[in-house]
Amino acid sequence: MTVPPTPQDHPQPPPPPLAGRKEWTALGVLMLPLLLVSMDVSVLYFAIPFISQDLAPSATQQLWILDVYGFVLSGLLITMGTLGDRIGRRRLLLSGAVAFGAASVAAAYASTPDLLIAARALLGVGGATLMPSTLALIRNLFRDSAQRAKAVTLWTAVMAAGISLGPVLSGVLLEHFWWGSLFLINLPAMLLLLVLAPFLLPEFKSTPRPGFDLLSALLSLAAVLPVVYGIKEVAKSGIHVLPLVHVAAGVALGLLFVRRQRSLAQPMIDLTMIRRRAFGGAVVANVLAMFATVGFAVFFNQYLQSVLGMRPLEAALWSLVPSGAAFVCAPVGAMLAGRINRAHVMAGGFAIAAAGFVWLTQVRTDSPLWFVLTGCATYVGGIITAMTLANEMALGAAPPERAGAAASVIESGTEFGGALGMAVLGSIGAAVYTREMAGPVTGPGAGPVPEAVRETLGGAVAAARHLPAAQAESLLASAREAFTQSLNYAALGAAVFMLLAAACAVMMLRHGADPGTPAPASEPLERSGRA
């Protein structure tokens, strides 16, 4: 007779320890670099005219001033995440704070366009060390899944808030100080991080140290940079041969990177981790979320300024209103995920986002502001809910000793999603605008107009300044109507992708691992209180 096993025969592992006041205080410290790194993505949007007046950059140099930060940041995320697993995440965080602070000073006092480009590139290096370190340390500080979910909710909300706050901070500082102040604002936060982190953040690193393969690091950089560059060029200039060649070259190098990881005993990225549905599916969901968020943001900001006629600072302040939905919806989503399958909660968030975008397909040139903000708040709330759960699921599915590499993959997906959204939704909007402006401009005083007005609303606004009042009014009315149509179609495209994301969440993640179950650790994790 077989005796059934008793609970004593298979004792349950003890629950992970709960984080206390020190860990939550440490989380607050980690939010400092995250906020500044995300703000630096958008802080120069309104500063370019001032920089152009002082440094007189060429058109190409101006583009590099704006883009080199994001290029270097995205290209080095994987390398820096793996490096943090090897040398220690706190050590990498503190090194990144020093680099970020030094680069901020160099950027603020740059005397030539080339020096400013170099300083922005160094800022990207510092940012690439800071972002994966913050997310990886959350994985180590909060071992309990419920507490980790709250911490990741805050991390996601702060990252989104930083991107939104960048233009606001830019507008406020530029009204009172010179453009270099946009970079010097980083220094107090970096100094505070350097002072507090050694006391509040314990060191985490893998034991034995994971291998650091220089060729893999070079391949990851060489794969990411051409893809991001090519996608952004498509977003700016449309589909041309050269950007597509860059994307193809990056994909080919990416395949070489993957092939090398399979042959290494200690790869930079554990491919078995990516194949886990709870991780790989969550990363895909995150990519689609950022696709819609970043891809549509340019339409919203331009609508406020060029259609509703707001000043830059006024538009930036109103653009913060929809972000408030994130602080309401994300905790509600986390609470629901504790009761029902989180894949269904994520799908619900994407469905709500799709509804918000459908609402925005009805925006007109004379729509009241509350109508536009309601649609934006709806999609922001839905997307942030889904992103928070996706980030927490992916991070929980990663072994603790590979948290840095896992965080870098999550954030690389975020960069790709944003660049792809700008390219696809931007192309949809550009095609609709060009079609609507293809015919002659009608109305009082209408006449021949420069070709630039048929390409962008900004070109129409610039051209109108040099036209007689009646013709300028007719031109702007036609251009605003055309742009609003392009916004409607971009919103429709975003809604379709959000429904696709909802379907992917259900199909890929409904049977995924429960993030409350710790991922198996293949290696012990070394923890020390102080460096």
MOWOGI-V546679 format. One record per residue. RES is the residue in one small letter. SS is DSSP state (H for helix, E for strand, - for the rest). PSI is psi in whole degrees, 0 to 359 (* if undefined). Layout:
res={RES & RES}
ss={SS & SS}
psi={PSI & PSI}
This chain:
res={m & t & v & p & p & t & p & q & d & h & p & q & p & p & p & p & p & l & a & g & r & k & e & w & t & a & l & g & v & l & m & l & p & l & l & l & v & s & m & d & v & s & v & l & y & f & a & i & p & f & i & s & q & d & l & a & p & s & a & t & q & q & l & w & i & l & d & v & y & g & f & v & l & s & g & l & l & i & t & m & g & t & l & g & d & r & i & g & r & r & r & l & l & l & s & g & a & v & a & f & g & a & a & s & v & a & a & a & y & a & s & t & p & d & l & l & i & a & a & r & a & l & l & g & v & g & g & a & t & l & m & p & s & t & l & a & l & i & r & n & l & f & r & d & s & a & q & r & a & k & a & v & t & l & w & t & a & v & m & a & a & g & i & s & l & g & p & v & l & s & g & v & l & l & e & h & f & w & w & g & s & l & f & l & i & n & l & p & a & m & l & l & l & l & v & l & a & p & f & l & l & p & e & f & k & s & t & p & r & p & g & f & d & l & l & s & a & l & l & s & l & a & a & v & l & p & v & v & y & g & i & k & e & v & a & k & s & g & i & h & v & l & p & l & v & h & v & a & a & g & v & a & l & g & l & l & f & v & r & r & q & r & s & l & a & q & p & m & i & d & l & t & m & i & r & r & r & a & f & g & g & a & v & v & a & n & v & l & a & m & f & a & t & v & g & f & a & v & f & f & n & q & y & l & q & s & v & l & g & m & r & p & l & e & a & a & l & w & s & l & v & p & s & g & a & a & f & v & c & a & p & v & g & a & m & l & a & g & r & i & n & r & a & h & v & m & a & g & g & f & a & i & a & a & a & g & f & v & w & l & t & q & v & r & t & d & s & p & l & w & f & v & l & t & g & c & a & t & y & v & g & g & i & i & t & a & m & t & l & a & n & e & m & a & l & g & a & a & p & p & e & r & a & g & a & a & a & s & v & i & e & s & g & t & e & f & g & g & a & l & g & m & a & v & l & g & s & i & g & a & a & v & y & t & r & e & m & a & g & p & v & t & g & p & g & a & g & p & v & p & e & a & v & r & e & t & l & g & g & a & v & a & a & a & r & h & l & p & a & a & q & a & e & s & l & l & a & s & a & r & e & a & f & t & q & s & l & n & y & a & a & l & g & a & a & v & f & m & l & l & a & a & a & c & a & v & m & m & l & r & h & g & a & d & p & g & t & p & a & p & a & s & e & p & l & e & r & s & g & r & a}
ss={- & - & - & - & - & - & - & - & - & - & - & - & - & - & - & - & - & - & - & - & H & H & H & H & H & H & H & H & H & H & H & H & H & H & H & H & H & H & H & H & H & H & - & - & - & - & - & H & H & H & H & H & H & H & H & - & - & - & H & H & H & H & H & H & H & H & H & H & H & H & H & H & H & H & H & H & H & H & H & H & H & H & H & H & H & H & H & - & H & H & H & H & H & H & H & H & H & H & H & H & H & H & H & H & H & H & H & H & - & - & - & - & H & H & H & H & H & H & H & H & H & H & H & H & H & H & H & H & H & H & H & H & H & H & H & H & H & H & H & H & H & - & - & - & H & H & H & H & H & H & H & H & H & H & H & H & H & H & H & H & H & H & H & H & H & H & H & H & H & H & H & H & H & H & H & H & - & - & - & - & H & H & H & H & H & H & H & H & H & H & H & H & H & H & H & H & H & H & H & H & - & - & E & E & E & E & E & - & - & - & - & - & - & H & H & H & H & H & H & H & H & H & H & H & H & H & H & H & H & H & H & H & H & H & H & H & H & - & - & - & H & H & H & H & H & H & H & H & H & H & H & H & H & H & H & H & H & H & H & H & H & H & H & - & - & - & - & - & - & - & H & H & H & H & H & - & H & H & H & H & H & H & H & H & H & H & H & H & H & H & H & H & H & H & H & H & H & H & H & H & H & H & H & H & H & H & H & - & - & - & - & H & H & H & H & H & H & H & H & - & H & H & H & H & H & H & H & H & H & H & H & H & H & H & H & H & H & - & - & - & - & H & H & H & H & H & H & H & H & H & H & H & H & H & H & H & H & H & H & H & - & - & - & - & - & - & - & - & H & H & H & H & H & H & H & H & H & H & H & H & H & H & H & H & H & H & H & H & H & H & H & H & H & H & H & H & H & - & - & H & H & H & H & H & H & H & H & H & H & H & H & H & H & H & H & H & H & H & H & H & H & H & H & H & H & H & H & H & H & H & H & H & H & H & H & H & - & - & - & - & - & - & - & - & - & - & - & - & - & - & H & H & H & H & - & - & H & H & H & H & H & H & H & H & - & - & - & - & H & H & H & H & H & H & H & H & H & H & H & H & H & H & H & H & H & H & H & H & H & H & H & H & H & H & H & H & H & H & H & H & H & H & H & H & H & H & H & H & H & - & - & - & - & - & - & - & - & - & - & - & - & - & - & E & E & E & E & E & - & - & -}
psi={131 & 127 & 122 & 145 & 146 & 163 & 332 & 334 & 330 & 73 & 140 & 142 & 147 & 147 & 150 & 150 & 147 & 145 & 145 & 199 & 323 & 318 & 320 & 325 & 320 & 323 & 319 & 321 & 320 & 335 & 337 & 303 & 325 & 315 & 316 & 320 & 318 & 326 & 324 & 346 & 324 & 0 & 338 & 2 & 318 & 356 & 345 & 318 & 322 & 319 & 319 & 322 & 322 & 315 & 347 & 56 & 154 & 172 & 319 & 317 & 323 & 318 & 319 & 325 & 319 & 320 & 335 & 328 & 309 & 324 & 310 & 319 & 309 & 325 & 334 & 358 & 313 & 315 & 314 & 325 & 317 & 323 & 322 & 322 & 329 & 309 & 347 & 131 & 325 & 319 & 318 & 320 & 314 & 321 & 319 & 325 & 319 & 313 & 319 & 319 & 315 & 319 & 327 & 317 & 316 & 320 & 320 & 325 & 20 & 133 & 352 & 158 & 320 & 321 & 322 & 320 & 316 & 319 & 321 & 325 & 318 & 325 & 322 & 322 & 313 & 318 & 324 & 335 & 330 & 315 & 307 & 333 & 319 & 314 & 321 & 320 & 328 & 319 & 326 & 327 & 325 & 92 & 334 & 131 & 323 & 317 & 321 & 323 & 318 & 320 & 318 & 326 & 314 & 319 & 313 & 317 & 319 & 320 & 314 & 321 & 323 & 317 & 322 & 326 & 338 & 305 & 325 & 311 & 320 & 313 & 318 & 312 & 322 & 341 & 343 & 337 & 178 & 167 & 335 & 339 & 337 & 333 & 325 & 340 & 342 & 334 & 312 & 320 & 319 & 322 & 317 & 320 & 316 & 328 & 317 & 326 & 318 & 335 & 333 & 336 & 115 & 159 & 139 & 131 & 157 & 146 & 118 & 164 & 132 & 149 & 147 & 104 & 115 & 320 & 321 & 319 & 317 & 321 & 320 & 318 & 315 & 338 & 318 & 314 & 310 & 325 & 311 & 317 & 314 & 318 & 317 & 325 & 323 & 319 & 324 & 317 & 1 & 180 & 118 & 168 & 314 & 312 & 322 & 325 & 319 & 315 & 314 & 319 & 318 & 319 & 317 & 316 & 327 & 321 & 322 & 321 & 313 & 317 & 321 & 323 & 325 & 335 & 351 & 142 & 326 & 83 & 159 & 320 & 127 & 107 & 332 & 329 & 317 & 328 & 345 & 130 & 321 & 333 & 301 & 317 & 322 & 323 & 318 & 316 & 320 & 320 & 314 & 325 & 314 & 331 & 309 & 320 & 305 & 321 & 326 & 342 & 321 & 326 & 316 & 311 & 320 & 327 & 316 & 319 & 311 & 340 & 312 & 349 & 28 & 151 & 158 & 313 & 319 & 316 & 319 & 320 & 317 & 330 & 343 & 337 & 312 & 334 & 336 & 332 & 332 & 321 & 345 & 313 & 322 & 314 & 324 & 318 & 318 & 322 & 316 & 325 & 341 & 350 & 328 & 170 & 122 & 337 & 323 & 325 & 317 & 316 & 322 & 320 & 316 & 323 & 320 & 318 & 318 & 320 & 320 & 319 & 322 & 319 & 318 & 346 & 349 & 5 & 139 & 172 & 334 & 17 & 141 & 153 & 322 & 328 & 315 & 315 & 327 & 314 & 318 & 318 & 324 & 312 & 326 & 315 & 316 & 316 & 316 & 324 & 312 & 318 & 319 & 313 & 324 & 315 & 316 & 321 & 315 & 317 & 321 & 334 & 347 & 140 & 142 & 325 & 350 & 21 & 324 & 314 & 320 & 316 & 323 & 324 & 317 & 313 & 331 & 320 & 323 & 315 & 316 & 316 & 316 & 316 & 319 & 322 & 318 & 320 & 310 & 305 & 325 & 321 & 320 & 312 & 318 & 320 & 319 & 317 & 314 & 319 & 316 & 331 & 8 & 327 & 175 & 145 & 126 & 167 & 175 & 129 & 9 & 148 & 192 & 142 & 155 & 154 & 332 & 331 & 340 & 0 & 317 & 155 & 324 & 321 & 323 & 319 & 318 & 318 & 326 & 333 & 341 & 15 & 157 & 154 & 314 & 316 & 322 & 320 & 318 & 318 & 313 & 322 & 316 & 317 & 320 & 321 & 317 & 318 & 319 & 322 & 319 & 322 & 317 & 316 & 324 & 320 & 321 & 317 & 318 & 321 & 319 & 316 & 328 & 323 & 323 & 318 & 320 & 317 & 318 & 320 & 317 & 314 & 321 & 334 & 352 & 333 & 15 & 170 & 143 & 120 & 343 & 343 & 117 & 140 & 146 & 137 & 121 & 343 & 150 & 157 & 127 & 130 & 134 & 150 & 319 & 153 & *}
